[in-house]
């Protein structure tokens, strides 16, 4: 660990930064066990308390995990699914493959989903505002848990007005058929024209940690995606909670005038 005479960082921060550098350079590889606390304390000429604080910092940053009775390990990075503008290309879902499945396959990943709920439920404030209905008014909802290579990566809830659900009956079926909901909506005469996405990051709450199998220090991304027709009317509002270590947001678009 190299520090200068004017380095004002607390010792535990300097130790954590040095271990982080070794992780980033591959000296400590994903899945590798770190030396014992005693060995680290000897190597850094510091107390065990300093090592514990440094390790806690790196655990909070999602770089290390501790397995009871085994030791401390460099966290393995999950396979990330790239999420970007091209995922909504009409050529993907109009060909008969659901967006999630097609997007994952293009990246060499296997995706699947489990339907958690299908039916009518009150629209929460964020959804009601985007659908243009009263807060708490009934909406048709499809709640899914999606998986990438067998690990849950996302909780995705899609909301539709009751009028649209009546006009597109397949939205009420467990299996919406080839191409998914967008394909059925367009078959019913609604032309998708644009999609607006809003993303915020935060730390997860208890149930999300369990359902998404999140390691300590892993954030989640809240995504609200609203699909509009050519007249600017909202067709679908999807609210998703995505495991932060399993997604990369990648957008490529022309510069607006």
C-alpha positions in Angstrom: 0.0 0.0 0.0 1.6 3.2 -1.2 0.6 6.5 0.5 2.2 9.9 0.7 3.1 11.8 3.8 0.1 14.1 3.2 -2.5 11.3 2.7 -5.3 12.3 5.0 -7.5 9.3 4.3 -8.3 7.2 7.4 -6.3 4.0 7.6 -9.3 1.7 7.0 -10.1 3.7 3.8 -6.5 3.3 2.6 -6.6 -0.4 3.2 -9.9 -0.7 1.5 -8.7 1.3 -1.5 -5.7 -1.0 -1.8 -7.7 -4.2 -1.7 -10.1 -2.6 -4.2 -7.2 -1.9 -6.6 -6.1 -5.5 -6.3 -9.7 -6.7 -7.2 -9.8 -4.3 -10.2 -6.5 -5.5 -11.5 -7.4 -9.2 -11.1 -4.8 -9.9 -8.4 -7.8 -10.9 -6.3 -10.0 -12.8 -8.8 -13.8 -13.2 -8.6 -14.6 -16.0 -6.2 -11.1 -15.9 -4.7 -10.8 -16.0 -0.9 -9.0 -13.1 0.7 -6.2 -13.8 3.2 -7.4 -14.1 6.9 -7.9 -10.9 8.9 -4.7 -11.7 10.9 -2.7 -12.1 7.6 -4.2 -8.8 6.3 -3.4 -7.0 9.5 0.2 -8.2 9.4 0.5 -7.2 5.7 -0.9 -3.7 6.3 0.7 -3.2 9.7 -2.5 -2.3 11.3 -5.0 -3.7 13.9 -7.8 -6.2 13.3 -10.3 -3.5 13.9 -9.0 -1.5 10.9 -9.2 -4.7 8.7 -12.8 -5.3 9.8 -13.7 -1.7 8.9 -12.0 -1.9 5.5 -13.8 -5.2 4.7 -17.1 -3.7 5.8 -16.6 -0.8 3.4 -15.9 -3.2 0.5 -18.9 -5.3 1.4 -21.1 -2.2 1.4 -19.7 -1.5 -2.1 -20.6 -5.0 -3.3 -17.0 -6.1 -3.9 -16.7 -8.6 -1.1 -18.9 -11.2 0.6 -18.5 -13.1 3.8 -19.6 -16.7 4.1 -20.1 -17.8 7.6 -17.4 -20.3 8.8 -15.6 -20.0 5.5 -14.1 -16.6 5.1 -14.2 -13.5 2.9 -14.4 -13.7 -0.9 -14.2 -11.5 -3.9 -17.8 -11.3 -5.2 -18.4 -13.0 -8.5 -20.0 -10.7 -11.0 -23.4 -11.8 -12.3 -24.1 -11.9 -16.0 -25.6 -8.6 -16.9 -28.4 -8.0 -19.5 -27.9 -4.9 -21.6 -31.0 -2.8 -21.6 -31.3 -0.2 -24.3 -33.3 1.4 -27.1 -32.8 -1.4 -29.5 -34.7 -3.8 -27.2 -37.9 -2.2 -28.4 -37.2 -2.7 -32.1 -40.4 -3.8 -33.8 -38.4 -6.4 -35.7 -37.8 -8.3 -32.4 -41.2 -8.8 -31.0 -43.1 -8.7 -34.3 -41.2 -11.8 -35.4 -42.9 -13.7 -32.6 -40.3 -13.6 -29.8 -40.9 -11.8 -26.5 -38.7 -8.8 -25.9 -37.0 -10.2 -22.8 -36.2 -13.6 -24.5 -35.0 -12.0 -27.7 -32.8 -9.4 -26.0 -31.2 -12.1 -23.7 -30.6 -14.5 -26.6 -28.8 -11.9 -28.6 -26.4 -11.5 -25.6 -25.8 -15.2 -25.2 -28.1 -15.4 -22.2 -31.2 -17.5 -21.4 -34.2 -15.7 -20.1 -37.5 -16.9 -18.6 -40.3 -15.4 -16.6 -42.9 -16.4 -14.0 -46.3 -14.8 -13.8 -47.0 -13.8 -10.2 -50.4 -12.1 -10.7 -52.9 -11.5 -13.5 -56.0 -9.4 -12.9 -57.3 -6.1 -11.7 -55.7 -4.0 -9.1 -55.7 -0.3 -8.0 -53.3 1.9 -9.9 -50.5 3.4 -7.7 -49.8 7.1 -8.1 -46.9 6.9 -10.5 -48.9 4.5 -12.8 -52.2 6.4 -12.6 -50.4 9.7 -13.6 -48.9 8.1 -16.6 -52.0 6.2 -17.7 -54.1 9.2 -17.3 -56.5 7.7 -14.8 -57.4 8.5 -11.2 -55.0 7.3 -8.4 -56.4 4.1 -7.0 -58.6 3.5 -10.0 -58.7 -0.1 -11.2 -56.2 -1.2 -13.9 -55.4 -4.5 -15.5 -52.0 -5.8 -14.2 -49.5 -8.4 -15.3 -46.9 -9.0 -12.6 -43.8 -11.1 -13.5 -40.5 -12.2 -12.1 -38.0 -12.6 -14.8 -34.8 -14.7 -14.7 -31.5 -14.6 -16.5 -29.6 -17.9 -16.6 -31.8 -19.1 -13.8 -31.3 -16.2 -11.4 -34.1 -13.7 -10.7 -33.1 -10.3 -12.1 -36.3 -8.3 -12.3 -39.7 -7.7 -10.8 -41.8 -6.3 -13.7 -45.4 -5.1 -13.4 -47.2 -4.0 -16.5 -50.4 -1.9 -16.2 -53.1 -1.2 -18.8 -56.4 0.7 -18.7 -59.4 -1.6 -18.4 -60.6 -0.3 -21.7 -57.4 -1.4 -23.5 -57.6 -4.8 -21.7 -61.1 -5.3 -23.1 -59.9 -4.3 -26.6 -56.9 -6.6 -26.4 -58.3 -9.8 -24.7 -54.9 -11.6 -24.9 -53.6 -9.3 -22.2 -55.8 -11.2 -19.8 -54.3 -14.5 -20.8 -51.4 -16.1 -19.0 -49.6 -16.5 -22.3 -50.0 -13.5 -24.6 -48.7 -15.5 -27.5 -45.9 -14.9 -30.0 -44.2 -11.5 -29.6 -45.9 -10.8 -26.3 -48.2 -8.0 -25.3 -46.9 -5.4 -27.8 -47.7 -7.7 -30.7 -51.2 -8.3 -29.5 -51.7 -4.5 -29.0 -50.7 -3.7 -32.5 -52.8 -6.6 -33.9 -55.8 -4.9 -32.2 -55.1 -1.7 -34.3 -52.9 0.3 -31.9 -49.6 1.5 -33.4 -46.8 1.9 -30.9 -44.9 5.1 -31.7 -42.6 5.9 -28.8 -41.5 4.7 -25.3 -40.3 6.9 -22.4 -38.1 5.4 -19.7 -37.4 6.8 -16.3 -34.6 5.3 -14.1 -33.7 5.8 -10.5 -31.3 3.9 -8.3 -31.7 3.1 -4.6 -30.9 0.4 -2.0 -33.4 -2.5 -1.9 -35.9 -3.2 0.8 -36.2 -6.6 2.6 -38.6 -8.5 0.3 -36.7 -7.3 -2.8 -33.4 -8.6 -1.3 -34.9 -12.0 -0.8 -36.9 -12.4 -4.1 -34.0 -11.1 -6.2 -31.4 -13.0 -4.2 -29.3 -9.8 -3.7 -25.9 -9.8 -2.0 -25.2 -7.3 0.6 -24.4 -3.8 -0.8 -26.3 -4.4 -4.1 -28.5 -1.6 -5.3 -31.6 -1.9 -7.5 -32.8 0.2 -10.4 -36.4 1.4 -10.5 -37.5 1.6 -14.1 -40.8 3.1 -15.3 -41.4 2.5 -19.0 -44.4 4.1 -20.7 -45.4 3.1 -24.2 -47.5 5.5 -26.3 -49.4 5.3 -29.6 -49.2 7.7 -32.5 -51.7 10.0 -30.9 -49.7 10.2 -27.7 -52.0 8.0 -25.7 -50.4 5.7 -23.1 -50.8 2.0 -23.9 -48.7 0.4 -21.2 -46.9 1.5 -18.1 -44.3 -1.0 -16.9 -42.8 -0.6 -13.4 -39.7 -2.7 -12.8 -37.3 -3.3 -10.0 -34.0 -4.6 -11.5 -31.1 -6.2 -9.7 -28.3 -3.6 -10.0 -25.6 -6.2 -10.6 -27.5 -7.8 -13.5 -28.1 -4.9 -15.8 -26.3 -2.5 -17.9 -28.2 0.4 -19.4 -27.0 1.1 -22.9 -28.6 3.8 -25.0 -27.8 4.8 -28.5 -30.0 7.5 -30.1 -29.8 10.4 -32.5 -29.2 13.9 -31.1 -32.5 15.7 -31.0 -32.9 18.9 -32.9 
